[in-house]
């Protein structure tokens, strides 16, 4: 079974949901987290991406996210993102549920996007919750309303996921005929519980397929950009 099989399933499906992870953005130049060149290979996530790090190690926390935000500025969505946007325009997919915080799906043109882990390009005060401009965070400012600590609207380890994004993704995946999981190790809870909630066909597009423990109906090993372009040929 190959890319043409997936294309056939997509054409027969009344409701297709895409679930993406960091592997969807590595071809844009953004490191993922757990592969050989990932962020967590050199940094312990608990020291920079958790509620504790925000509370107890704010300078390191802020430096990590300022660096991530800066590196994002030089990157753009790639062909794979554009194909997913085209598929939405053509009515071939219902929702992109993403763990990614780079907003590349929206930049590429997808309208129906659920950000399960928030984003790193909008900022709020940790104390009073008020939104503040990105520049304040990049300039090491404190909250103009309460002098509290500023932080990106990303879901840190130990924080709950945004209710609306979670509920929408769960609902759409539960009623989907086809769920296509792209570029994620499925190691992070609770997003890694979503694929098994689907009653429809389950497809995995990933560079590393050794580690997965979900029962996929079809596995296409390779990079997101290449595999999506291959599938797109049959649509
Ligand atoms: C919560 C910060 C509950 C944001 C992230 C012990 C056991 C089980 C669970 C836990 C545990 N201890 C704690 C937990 C819960 C914890 C968790 O799951 N920890 C795991 C790591 C053990 N989860 C949480 O804390 C979540 N919250 O559970 O709250 C709760 C309830 C009540 C009250 C309070 C709390 C919150 C989840 C945290 C989300 N934030 N990081 C940031 O800076 O980004 S998670 C982090 O991993 C990223 O955000 C990312 O979104 C996420 C998932 O990673 P992936 O996207 O899968 O990336 P990864 O590198 O892992 O994989 C990429 C894959 O792509 C690889 O397989 C690679 O081969 C492939 N690839 C690479 N390039 C390509 C490619 N494939 C195709 N093409 C390519 N070109």
Boltz pocket constraint, residues with backbone or C-beta under 6 A from the ligand:
constraints:
  - pocket:
      binder: B
      contacts: [[A, 20], [A, 21], [A, 22], [A, 23], [A, 24], [A, 26], [A, 27], [A, 32], [A, 33], [A, 34], [A, 35], [A, 38], [A, 49], [A, 99], [A, 100], [A, 101], [A, 117], [A, 154], [A, 155], [A, 156], [A, 157], [A, 158], [A, 159], [A, 160], [A, 161], [A, 182], [A, 183], [A, 184], [A, 185], [A, 186], [A, 187], [A, 188], [A, 189], [A, 190], [A, 205], [A, 206], [A, 207], [A, 208], [A, 222], [A, 223], [A, 224], [A, 225]]
      max_distance: 6.0
